[in-house]
């Protein structure tokens, strides 16, 4: 059996390029009809984005996928002294002191606070060599981690869907057992109605049987029950096969819903305890099918 994946999942990792640069890579997925990739990368990572998209398309099939890359730069800085500017200030100070007969030495603290006297220079802050290779070496592992969580949730969803199909199967079995009672109730209802309309005039049994046959044909739900069972069996068989099931299971649920609607339509005018129970079962079927559709929307 091939694994069944949910489209909801999350995974993250931390890595580094060298001692001065670390990164965090996160991946989050939610349900979507197709594969929808959204990458949030630093502005200098255009080439990396192209390669990441290729890898993700090779390893994922459906879902809205958000990938975020965050950098942590621990930049090493060096303090630079503008010696030429300092010498010029010292020489200017001494020239002015000699010119005005002042005996004093320049204040070094004051000169070091002069704008431009001291500067800092970042090392490795603008270009990060090796980042692309470091991220690409981890991305397949991260997808695998994401799929581990998605597979676990997919297995849980599959178990819930199997339980839904068992309930639908039970509903159809009960409906099948109530069919004959519904037909008998309809026959008696037709007999009473004809007696009322004809005001006591005798109606032949042949005429009554003919009218009952037409009514029974219009209201019989045997074909719908058979098709519903067939769809349920196919649904369970597809769960057993595994793989990419979301769209195919959704189509089957539409067919199941159609059968439930038809059964409700055919039995809406019937009377009797059995007919009321069939209507209740039809409504329960629709609620169960809707619940299953919500689960299927999350499958890849």
QUIDABEL-V931940 format. One record per residue. N is the residue number from 1. RES is the residue in one small letter. PHI is phi in whole degrees, 0 to 359 (* if undefined). OMEGA is omega in radians with two decimals (* if undefined). BURIAL is + if it has 24 or more other C-alpha atoms within 12 Angstrom, else -. Layout:
<<N;RES;PHI;OMEGA;BURIAL> <N;RES;PHI;OMEGA;BURIAL>>
This chain:
<<1;x;*;3.09;-> <2;x;281;-3.10;-> <3;x;299;3.05;+> <4;x;256;-3.05;+> <5;x;254;2.88;+> <6;x;284;3.08;+> <7;x;267;-3.14;+> <8;x;252;3.14;+> <9;x;189;-3.14;+> <10;x;208;3.07;+> <11;x;205;3.12;+> <12;x;208;3.08;+> <13;x;207;3.04;+> <14;x;240;3.11;-> <15;x;215;3.13;+> <16;x;214;3.06;+> <17;x;266;3.00;+> <18;x;202;-3.05;-> <19;x;301;-3.04;-> <20;x;269;-3.06;-> <21;x;224;3.04;+> <22;x;238;3.13;+> <23;x;215;3.03;+> <24;x;239;-3.13;+> <25;x;242;3.14;+> <26;x;239;-3.14;+> <27;x;221;-3.14;+> <28;x;231;3.14;+> <29;x;228;3.02;+> <30;x;225;-3.03;+> <31;x;288;3.12;+> <32;x;198;-3.10;-> <33;x;295;-3.09;-> <34;x;231;3.04;-> <35;x;274;-3.06;-> <36;x;239;-3.04;-> <37;x;262;3.05;+> <38;x;233;-3.10;-> <39;x;249;3.07;+> <40;x;246;-3.07;+> <41;x;235;3.03;+> <42;x;302;-3.03;+> <43;x;299;-3.09;-> <44;x;269;-3.02;-> <45;x;247;-3.12;+> <46;x;297;-3.13;-> <47;x;294;3.11;-> <48;x;296;-3.13;+> <49;x;299;3.12;+> <50;x;300;-3.12;-> <51;x;290;3.11;-> <52;x;295;3.12;+> <53;x;300;3.13;+> <54;x;297;-3.12;-> <55;x;295;-3.12;+> <56;x;295;3.12;+> <57;x;293;3.12;-> <58;x;284;-3.00;-> <59;x;245;-3.13;-> <60;x;231;-3.06;+> <61;x;244;-3.10;+> <62;x;221;3.06;+> <63;x;122;3.00;+> <64;x;271;-3.03;+> <65;x;252;3.06;+> <66;x;248;3.12;+> <67;x;242;-3.11;+> <68;x;235;3.09;+> <69;x;244;3.11;+> <70;x;242;-3.13;+> <71;x;258;3.05;+> <72;x;234;-3.11;-> <73;x;266;3.01;+> <74;x;255;-2.98;-> <75;x;291;3.05;-> <76;x;271;-3.07;-> <77;x;246;3.08;-> <78;x;237;3.13;-> <79;x;270;-3.10;-> <80;x;249;3.11;-> <81;x;259;3.11;-> <82;x;278;-3.04;-> <83;x;297;-3.14;-> <84;x;298;3.13;-> <85;x;293;3.13;-> <86;x;297;3.13;+> <87;x;298;3.14;-> <88;x;295;3.12;-> <89;x;294;-3.13;-> <90;x;296;-3.13;-> <91;x;295;3.12;-> <92;x;294;3.12;-> <93;x;298;-3.09;-> <94;x;292;3.10;-> <95;x;297;3.14;-> <96;x;293;3.14;-> <97;x;294;3.13;-> <98;x;292;-3.12;-> <99;x;297;-3.07;-> <100;x;255;3.06;-> <101;x;69;-3.13;-> <102;x;260;3.08;-> <103;x;260;-3.09;-> <104;x;200;3.06;-> <105;x;249;-3.13;-> <106;x;295;3.11;-> <107;x;272;-3.09;-> <108;x;296;3.13;-> <109;x;302;-3.13;-> <110;x;294;-3.11;-> <111;x;289;3.14;+> <112;x;292;3.10;-> <113;x;273;3.11;-> <114;x;293;3.13;-> <115;x;307;3.13;-> <116;x;89;-3.12;-> <117;x;289;-3.14;-> <118;x;227;-3.13;-> <119;x;226;3.04;-> <120;x;246;-3.12;-> <121;x;231;3.11;-> <122;x;285;3.11;-> <123;x;250;3.08;-> <124;x;76;-3.09;-> <125;x;275;-3.06;-> <126;x;266;-3.12;-> <127;x;245;-3.11;-> <128;x;243;-3.14;+> <129;x;288;3.10;-> <130;x;91;-3.13;-> <131;x;294;-3.11;+> <132;x;303;-3.11;+> <133;x;295;-3.12;-> <134;x;295;-3.13;+> <135;x;289;-3.12;+> <136;x;295;3.12;+> <137;x;289;-3.10;-> <138;x;253;-2.96;+> <139;x;294;3.14;+> <140;x;294;3.08;+> <141;x;298;-3.12;-> <142;x;294;3.07;+> <143;x;299;3.10;+> <144;x;299;3.10;+> <145;x;294;3.09;-> <146;x;300;-3.11;+> <147;x;291;3.07;+> <148;x;299;3.11;-> <149;x;294;3.13;+> <150;x;294;3.12;+> <151;x;292;3.11;+> <152;x;297;3.12;-> <153;x;291;3.09;+> <154;x;299;3.11;+> <155;x;296;3.11;+> <156;x;294;3.11;-> <157;x;296;3.13;+> <158;x;298;3.12;+> <159;x;297;3.11;-> <160;x;294;3.13;+> <161;x;292;3.07;+> <162;x;299;3.12;+> <163;x;297;3.09;-> <164;x;297;3.14;+> <165;x;294;3.08;+> <166;x;297;3.11;-> <167;x;293;3.09;+> <168;x;298;3.11;+> <169;x;298;3.12;+> <170;x;295;3.10;-> <171;x;300;-3.11;+> <172;x;294;3.11;+> <173;x;296;3.13;-> <174;x;293;3.10;+> <175;x;300;-3.13;+> <176;x;299;3.13;+> <177;x;287;-3.12;-> <178;x;267;-3.04;+> <179;x;302;-3.07;+> <180;x;298;3.11;-> <181;x;298;3.11;+> <182;x;295;3.14;+> <183;x;296;3.11;+> <184;x;294;3.12;+> <185;x;295;3.11;+> <186;x;294;3.13;+> <187;x;296;-3.14;+> <188;x;293;3.10;-> <189;x;296;3.12;-> <190;x;295;3.12;+> <191;x;300;-3.14;+> <192;x;295;-3.13;-> <193;x;295;3.12;-> <194;x;294;3.11;-> <195;x;296;3.13;-> <196;x;292;-3.09;-> <197;x;289;-3.10;-> <198;x;270;3.08;-> <199;x;52;3.05;-> <200;x;89;3.11;-> <201;x;293;-3.09;-> <202;x;298;3.08;-> <203;x;244;-3.09;-> <204;x;293;3.11;-> <205;x;297;3.13;-> <206;x;296;3.12;-> <207;x;295;3.14;-> <208;x;297;3.13;+> <209;x;294;3.14;-> <210;x;295;3.12;-> <211;x;295;3.13;-> <212;x;295;3.13;+> <213;x;296;3.11;-> <214;x;296;3.14;-> <215;x;296;-3.13;+> <216;x;297;-3.14;+> <217;x;295;-3.12;-> <218;x;287;-3.02;-> <219;x;253;-3.10;+> <220;x;289;-3.07;+> <221;x;246;-3.11;+> <222;x;299;-3.12;+> <223;x;298;-3.13;-> <224;x;294;3.11;+> <225;x;296;3.13;+> <226;x;298;-3.13;-> <227;x;294;3.13;+> <228;x;299;3.11;+> <229;x;298;3.13;+> <230;x;297;3.14;-> <231;x;295;3.13;+> <232;x;296;3.12;+> <233;x;298;3.13;-> <234;x;294;3.12;+> <235;x;300;-3.14;+> <236;x;295;3.13;+> <237;x;298;3.11;-> <238;x;292;3.06;+> <239;x;297;3.11;+> <240;x;295;-3.14;-> <241;x;288;-3.12;-> <242;x;76;-3.14;+> <243;x;90;-3.13;+> <244;x;278;-2.99;+> <245;x;242;-2.95;+> <246;x;311;-3.06;+> <247;x;292;-3.11;+> <248;x;290;3.11;-> <249;x;292;3.10;+> <250;x;298;3.10;+> <251;x;297;3.13;-> <252;x;298;3.12;+> <253;x;294;3.04;+> <254;x;297;3.11;+> <255;x;293;3.10;+> <256;x;298;3.13;+> <257;x;295;3.11;+> <258;x;296;3.12;+> <259;x;295;3.12;+> <260;x;297;3.10;+> <261;x;297;-3.14;+> <262;x;296;3.13;+> <263;x;297;3.10;+> <264;x;295;3.14;+> <265;x;295;-3.09;-> <266;x;289;-3.05;+> <267;x;258;-3.04;+> <268;x;294;-3.09;+> <269;x;265;-3.10;-> <270;x;280;3.13;+> <271;x;243;3.11;+> <272;x;105;-3.10;+> <273;x;298;-3.14;-> <274;x;298;-3.13;+> <275;x;296;3.11;+> <276;x;297;3.13;-> <277;x;293;3.10;+> <278;x;298;3.09;+> <279;x;297;3.09;+> <280;x;300;3.13;-> <281;x;296;3.11;+> <282;x;298;3.11;+> <283;x;293;3.09;+> <284;x;295;3.07;+> <285;x;300;-3.11;+> <286;x;298;3.11;+> <287;x;295;3.13;-> <288;x;293;3.13;+> <289;x;295;3.12;+> <290;x;296;3.09;+> <291;x;297;3.12;+> <292;x;295;3.13;+> <293;x;296;3.09;+> <294;x;297;3.11;-> <295;x;291;-3.08;+> <296;x;296;3.14;+> <297;x;302;-3.12;+> <298;x;265;-3.13;+> <299;x;270;3.09;+> <300;x;292;*;+>>
